[in-house]
């Protein structure tokens, strides 16, 4: 059951990244507006789109690695094993602490990547 949840979550994350790359826009300054307006340009530039998808995937992987490292450091600093506390003992407080840690790290990573 846990493997199925992980696979579905990974699939949804990939869809989210690709959709974000497709729907995001880049503003580029144009030197000659008249020339640009008269040129026939394709609606979808595949090179730009592939660059955005690759960039999104790289930033997603880097963000997940940072979150994993933060979780492992937090696990080392606590006097108990978080995996055991959450999965086996159903310790809600440990789950809330891990959720808070991941949200805080996620906000920091998002701010660092976004700037």
Secondary structure, DSSP 4 states (H G I P E B T S, - for coil): -HHHHHHHHHHHHHHHHHHHHHH-------S-HHHHHHS---SS-HHHHHHHHHHHHHHHHHHHHHHHHHHHHHHHHSSS-HHIIIIIS--HHHHHHHHHHHHHHHHHHHHHHH-
